[in-house]
Amino acid sequence: MRWKAVLILFIILLALIPAYLLNQWLQKKIRPRESIGRLFLYLFSGMLTVFVFVLVLVFLIRVIFPGA
């Protein structure tokens, strides 16, 4: 049981790497410091990214560990 919790934590921490890289890429592409419209676009894309990553992580964990 304890190894499942450690593996789930490892999967979550591993998923932070592409999320961080995607955030850096979004900052370079959108350049939110230039205008308020770009800032709102960046905030919206950030929220959408978080939603998608959480959805994918929960689905992945439910597939790997059906009883978790």
N, C-alpha and C positions, 0 to 999 in steps of 0.2 A: 504494500500500500504506500509506503513512504517513497519508493522509487518512482511511482507514478507522479507524485507531487513534484519531485525533483525534475523529472522529465518534462512535465508541463511547464514548469518554471523555465527550464532550458529552452523550450520551444518559444516561449514568449520573449525571452531575452534575445534569442536568435532572430526573431521577427523584427526586433527594434533596429537592426542594422539596415535592412532595405527601407524601413520607414524613415530613418534618419537621412539616408542618401536621397530618397525621394523629396524630402523636405528641403534639403540643400539645393536640389535641382529646381524645385518650384521657386525658391527664393531668387535664383539666378535668372530664370525665365520670366517671372512676373515682375520682379523688381518692385516690391510693395512700398518702398520709401519714396518713390517718385510722385505718387498722387493718391488721393483718398480712394478713387475707384479701383486702382491696382491693389490697395490694401484690403478692400472688401473682397476682391476677387481671390486674393491670397488666403484670407480668413475662410472664405467659403470652400476653397479647394482643400485647405487644411482640415476642415470639419468633415468634408467628404472622404478624404484620405483616412482619417481616423475611423469613420464609420465602416469603410470597406475593409480596413485591416482588422478591426474587431470582428466583423462578420466572418471573414476568412479564417481567423485564428480560432474562433469558437467552433466553426464547422470542422476545421482540421482536428481540433482536440476531441470533438464528439465522434469523429470517424475513428481516430486512433484509440480512444478510450470510451467505449459506449456507455460504461457505467459511471463515468466521472461527472 
